[in-house]
Amino acid sequence: MTDDLLAALGAASADRLPLDTLDEVPSGLPTVTREPAVPVGFRAGGAAVGIKRSGKPDLALVVSTGRLAAAAAVFTTNAFAAAPVKRSRANLAASMPSGGGRYGVARAVVSTSGSANAATGPSGDVDQATVCDAVARAVGCDPSHVLALSTGLIGTRLPVALVSAGVAELAERLPAGSIGMQDAARALMTTDARPKWATVRIALPRPDGTPAEVTIAGIAKGVGMIHPRMATMLAVILTDADAEPAALHAILRRVAARTWDQLTVDGDTSTNDTVFLLASGASGAADPEKGSPEERLLEAGVEAVARDLARQQAADGEGATTLIVCQATGGADDADARAAARAVVASSLVKAAVHGRDPNWGRIAAAVGAARLPDAAVLEAAGIQSAEARDRAGAPVRVVQERTRIAIAGTDVFAGIPLAFDADALRAAMDAPEVLIRIDLGLGDGRGEAFGCDLTEAYVVENSAYST
């Protein structure tokens, strides 16, 4: 290709609207408040029971106080799935066999922090079952109605006696209101620097057509070993909306594909990744019909909470100083756009450049050019038909260099060919808590975004002695 033609293509690309004038991705989600609300029909709490040597909170409990809550989950695809993942799958399947371990009903969620209870063999499975039995006794339900989370060092056993005693005591004093959600969020934490919570409120109609306020609130942990496929770290989202378990799972899986599956801190997929979505139905709102505007609004509320939690997790990545957000437009479809965005935030070279405030856009271009689509299951969850998802899994993202544009922190740096820019001014713009990278593939209407963080010396220091 001649230099003249390259220049013409670059000029044509540059003549398109500047990247900072394009719509942000996504749009139209409800407003999030960062408060630890508790939807009607739930109580939550946290305590320190001695799993962590530091004495910090390490046990969390969430309980549905009325009927059994509709429950849905997405889990890690790691072959070394932890005992709580296996137990939760089994319990969901027992409560609703048609859900295949993906959805069912639940009375309680228990979380232990300080021991992952992963790669612990049959003894670890017994430990997890014993903890779930203790929760069932404490809250008065069948053990199959207890879901479990765990986080911490892989290969360590739970101190079952301490946890069981702690569960019995905590269940007796679960506070009403937001203080319990705060305590639960803190008890989820391991290397997190701060707790993470988010809340959305929407209006859905009651059976008689009058509006009911519906609350959707979530808590999450996770700042390292984060590169989800099919799920994320640990997160619990609660709502007092009414929904069938299967519909709840469909919502959660679509949302996860657009949010948590687009999150990466260090490229490592955990053994314990789990997200639960529970609905109490206590708001009085009617169960929305499939495909209705009401269901779409409920899904938008869940997505807004999930997206905000994912952003918080990325911003709090181990050793991180900067949240990296990549928004992609112009993809041949949404799957391509999402994969391109995730490749950018996953690149160690991009992470290092952001940490050094280095506007090295060539690293971004290289990441986009090497981007590949995710697993078939992720593609299918995002709405692609099974056969097509299998065919496209792992395929390269459709990219044409001459059509691709890149902007960093509001400055266009590439449009088919390199663009002139003030490097010193851009370095100054990158010296911020959040750096936005925008790419436009120029091939269609596909859109997506991804969340990551910079790679720092502190990440290496923290993880070099994690087990000691």
N, C-alpha and C positions, 0 to 999 in steps of 0.2 A: 504494500500500500504506500503510495507516494506521500511525501511530506505535505503537498498541497491538499491532497484528499483528507489526510489526517486533520489538517488545520480547518478544513471546511466542516468536517464532522464535529470537531470540537466547538467550532463557532455555532453550529446548529444546535448542539447540546446546550451551550452556554446561553443561547437565545431563549431557551425555555425559562419558565418562571424560576427565580432563585429558590433554593431549597428552603430558606427560612420563610418563604411566603406560602408554602404548602400547608395543608391542614395537618395538625398534630395527629399522632396515632396513639391510642384510639380516640374516638370522639363520642359524645353522647352518654357517657357513664354517669350515674348519680354521684353526688358530692360525698366525699369521705371525710369523716372527722376522726382524728386519732384519739379516740377515747375507748376505754375498756368496758363497753356496755354489756349487759346481760339480757338477752331477749327473754320475753315472758315464757315461763315454763321450764327455766333452767336455773340451777345454782352451780357455783364453781368455787374452788378454793385451792390453796397451796400450803405446804408445810415443809419443814426440814425434819427428816427422819433418820439421817445418818448415812445415806448412800454416799454423799460427797464428804470427803475428809475435811473440807473447808467449813462445814456446818451451814452452808447456804441452803436455801429452799431446794428441794429435790423431788417432791411428790406433789402432783396436781390431780385434782378430781373434778369432773364435770358430771352433773346428774340431771336427768330429766325428771321434773317433779310431778308431772301429770301422767299422761299416757306414755307408752313407749314411743320414743322419737323415731321418725323415719331417719335412716342413716345410709350414707353413701361414702365410698372411699376410693382413693387411688393410692397405689403402693409402689415401692421400688421394684425395678426389674432385676436388681442385683441377684445373682445366683446364690449368694450367701445371705439371703433374706433373714433378718433377725427373728428371734422367737416371738416378739410381740406382733410382728407382721403376720407370721404364720397363724398365731392364735386368733388375731382379729379376722383374718380371712375365714378361718374355720367357724368362728362364732357368727359372722354374717351369713355364711352358707347355712348354718344350722337354724338361724332365725327365719330365713327365707331362702329355701333351696333354689328357687328360680333365679336368684341373684348371682349365683355362682361365686360367692365370696366377695362380690363387688358392692352389694347393697342388701339392706335388711332392716331390722329394727334394733334399737338399743336403749338401755336405761342409763348407762354410765360409760365414761371414758376415763381411764387411769393412765397417768404418765409418770414414768420414773426417769430421773436425770442423774447421770454419774456413772451409769453402767449401761452399755448398749444391749447387753444380753444377746449378742450376735456371735456366731461361730462357737457357741457353748454346748452344742450337741444335745442329746436327749435330756440331760440334766437341766439345761437351760429351758427347754420346752416345759419340763415339769415345774420349774420355778415360775414361769409365766402363768401356767395354769393355776398354780397355787395363789398367785397374786390376784388373778381374776376371780377365783373362788372367794377370796377374802373380801373383795369389793362387792360381790354378789350378796354375801352375808350382811355386809354393813349397810347396803341400800335396799335390801329386800327384793332381789330379783333372781332370775335364772342366770347361771354363769354364762350362758350363750348370749346374754344381752349386755355383756361387758366388752368394750373395745379397749385396746392397749397401745400405748406409745412408749418408746424408750430411747434414750440417747446417752452417749458417753463413750467410754473406751471399749472397743471391740475385744471380745475374748474374756470378759470379766463376768462373774456370776452376780446376780442380784442378792443382796442380804434379805432373804425372804422374810425372816422373822421380824426384822425392823420394819419392812414395808407393810407387812400384814397388820402389825400393831398400829402403824401410822395411819393406814387406811381406816381402821375402825375408829380412831380418834378424830380424824379429819371429817369423816362422814357425819359425825355427831354435831359438828359446829360449822357447817358450810354457811357462810354469810349470805345475806340477801344483798343484791345490788352490785355495783361495779367493783367494790373492794375485792370481792371474791375472784373476779376475772383478772384483776391486777395481780393478785397472789398466784393464780394459776399460771399466768404468763411468765412471772419471775421464776416459778418452779420448773418451767420447761427449759430454762437457759442452761447452757454449758459454757462455751467460750464467748457467748454473746456479751457485748458491752452494755446492752440496754434491752429492756423488754419491748415486744412488738405487738401492737394491737391496732385495730381499725374497725370503724362502724359506719354503716349506711342505714338511713331510714327512708322507706318508700311507702306509698299508699296503694293498697290493693283492695278490691271490693269484697265486702261480706256477701253471704248468700242472698241477702235482701237488696244488694246493690249499694248500700251505704259504705263509705270508705273506712278502712281499718289501717291504722299505722302498723307497719311491719318493720321490725328491726333485724338487721343482718350484721353480726359482729364476729370478728375473728381474732385469734392470737396465734403466734408462730414463734419458732426459734430456728436457728441455723445460720452459721456464718462461715463454716468450713466444711470440706467434703461435700461440696454442692455442685452438682452438674446433673440435674434431674432428667430421667427418662421415664415417663408415665406418672411421676409424682414429684414430691419435693420434701426435703427436710421433715420437720414436724409442724403441722398446722391443724387447728380445729376451728371450723366456722359453724356458728350457731345461728338459727333463725326461728322466729315464732310464726313464720309462714306455714301454710299447710301444703304438703306435697307428698305424692306417692314415692316410695323408695326408688323405683326404677326411673322415674322422671327426675328425681334429685340427682341420681348418678349421671344421667345424660347431661344435666346442667354442669355438674362438677367436672366431668371429663372434658367437655368443650372449653370450659373456663381454664382448666389446668393447661390445656394445649396452647392457650393464648397468653398465659401468664407464667406459671411456675415452670413449665417446660421450656420457657424462654429465659431462665435465670441460670447463671453460672458464676461461681466464685473461683474455683481452682481446677475444674475439669474432672473431678472425682465424684462418682456416683455412690451414694451412701448405701449401706446395708439396711437402714432403718427408715428410709423416706416414707412418710405417710401423711395423707391429708384426709381428714374426716369432715363431712358436712352433715349436720343434724338439724331436723326441723321438728319443732314441738307442736305446731298447729294452734298454739294458744292465743294468737293474736285475734282470732275470730274471722280472719280472711278466708275466703273460699279457696279450695284447691284449684289452681288455674288449669284450664284446658291446654292440652298439648298444642303448641304452635300459636297460642293466643297472644295478644299484646301483653296480657298479665304475666304469662310465663316468660316472655322476653324481658319484661321489666324486672322480674325476680332474678333472672339470669344476669342481667346487667348489674344488679345490686351485688350479687355474689362475685361477679368479675371485678367490680370496683374494689371490694374488700381484698380479694386475692391479689390484684395488681398492686395495691398499696402495700400489703404485707411483703410481696416479693421485692418491691423497691426498698423497703426497710431492711430486708435481709441482705440485699446486695450492698447497700450503703454501710452496713455493719459487718461486711466481710472481714475475716481475720486479717488484722494489720492494715485494713483499708483506710485511705484518707479521702477517696473520691468515688462517688457513684458514677458509673458509666452507663448511659442509656443510648442505645442505637435504634433509631426509627428508620424503617425502610419503606419506601413507596415504589411504585412502578414495576413491581414484580409481575412475572407472567401469571402468577396467582398468589394467594395469601401464603401458601406453604413455602414457595420460593422466597418470598419477602421475609418470612419469619426465619427461615434457615440462614439467609444472608445476614440478618441482624444478629442472630445468635453466634455465627462464626466470628463476627467482629468482636463482640464482648468476651468471647471465649479465648481470643488470641493472647497468648502470653506477651507477645511483642507489642500489641496494642495496649495491653494493661501496663506494661513497663513504660511505654511512651507517655501515656496519660500521667503516670506517677511522676515522670520527669518533666512534665509540661512541654513535651516535644511534639510539635505539629507534624509528625512524620506520617503523612497521609498514605504513603506507599505501603505501609503495614496494613492499613485498612483495605486498600485495594487488593493486596495479596490475600487477605482473609476472605473477602467477597469472592474472589476468583477461585478459591479452593473450597467454598462452601458446598456442603452436601445435605440432602434432605434427611430427616430423622428416621427412626424405626417405623415400620408399617403400622404398628399399633398407635403411635402418636399421630400419624397422618390420618388414619381412620377415625380416631377420636375427634380430629379437627374437621371432619365432614367429608373426607374423600372416601369413595366407595372401596370396598375390600380389595377387589381385584386390582384396581388402579394403585391403591396404597402399596400392595405387595410389589407391583412392577416398579414403582417409583422410589421405594425405600432405599436410602443410601445413594440415590442418583445425584449427579452434580446439579447445582442450581443453574438455571438458564440465565446466562450473563453475556452481554455484548459490551466489550470494553468501550467502544465508541459511543455507546448510549448511556454509560454509567456516570453518575455524578456523585461527588462526596463533599460534605461540609462538616467542619469541626467548630463547635462553639459559635455557630452563627456565621462562619466565614466559609465561602465556597473556595475549595482548594483544587478540585479536579472536575472537568467536564469533558470527558473523552480524551483530553490532553491536559497537561498541568496548567493551572491558572496562577497568575501572579497574586501574591498576597503579602501583607505585612507580618512577617514571622514574629517579630517582637510583640506586636499587638495581639496576635493570636495566642502566644505563650501567656500573656497576661490574662486573656479571657479564659484560658484553661485552668488558671489558678483559682479554682472554685470548688465548692463541695460536690457539685454535679457537672459533668461534662456531657453535652449532647452531641452525638455523632449522627448525621443524617446522610442516608444514601438513597439515590433514586436510580433504579435499574432501567427505566425508560422503555419497558417492554409490555406493560399492561396496567391493570388496576390493583394488583396485589399489594397488601399492606401488612406490616407487622412490626413488632418492637421486641427488644431484648434488654436484659438488665445484668450488669456485672459491676466489677470494681477494679481499682488499680492493684498492681502486684508490687508489694513493698518488702523491704528487708524484714519488717516486723512479722510478716507472714512466715518467713523462713524460721525466724527465731522462735515464734510461738509453736510451730509444728515440729521443730527439731527435738523438742523435749516433752512432747504432749503426754507420753505415757509415764514420765517420771516427774 
